[in-house]
Amino acid sequence: MNIQIDKELLTILPHVKIGINHYTKITVSESPQMLKGRLQLFQEQLYFELDTKPLTEFANIQEWRAVWKALGADPNRYRPSVESLFRRIKKQEFLQSVHTAVDLNTFFSLQYDIPIGIYDLAKIVGDIQLTQGNEDDSYDGLNGRPNSLNRLLLLKDDYSPFGSPYVDSVRTAVTAETTEAIQIFFIRPSMDTTEALQLLQASGKMFTSMSGGEAESFVLHAGQTSIALENDQA
């Protein structure tokens, strides 16, 4: 499996980058109480911070809104997933525990203030590309409705789009049956690759400490636009 950044996308977003954690031989199960507690505490702390600090003052959210504008998308209509998460917490609509993979994904997104998606590799067809969506790109999302991805940043395989820092698809969702997954960190364009790799490795270590298995970490950017991934599904 190859994962690559569309070179045409780099003409619009020359500093775009994604982090990749590839997990193998994992077990997805109910989250331990420690993770549930930390996730709840993170949300409560953020709620109190949002009570005194407007969303527009969070640098990471500002940066992602700027990405949307560069692509020609309306950030007020298609909010990056991390901003949507913050808005839910501001209204005290705290996320409840699902399972280890989803809970850790949410935890990392809150910890680093970036959109992150996790996908079941058994449900991905062929190669993966990070690119810009067009008017034909859409899917049924985890938000419970069909979503247009026109002008949005998206991930697609040889079958169709399946992920985005806006909202992910139902098709590639991780479940209790998942044993191999890929986690995509939509890194802030301003973050350097060394810091991004450290972030990925720390996250991978925490993920495998709870779900078992092994993790490999990679960063794709203008200087390295693709990698060949050896996956168990091949």
Secondary structure, DSSP 8 states (H G I E B T S, - for coil): -EEEE-HHHHHH-TT--EEEEEEES-------HHHHHHHHHHHHHHHHHHTTS-GGG-HHHHHHHHHHHHHT--TTTS--HHHHHHHHHHTT-------HHHHHHHHHHHHHTS-EEEEEGGG--S-EEEEE--TT-EEEBTTSSEEE-TTSEEEE-SS-EEE-SS--BSTT---TT--SEEEEE---TTS-HHHHHHHHHHHHHHHHHHH-SEEEEEEEBTTB-EEE---TT-
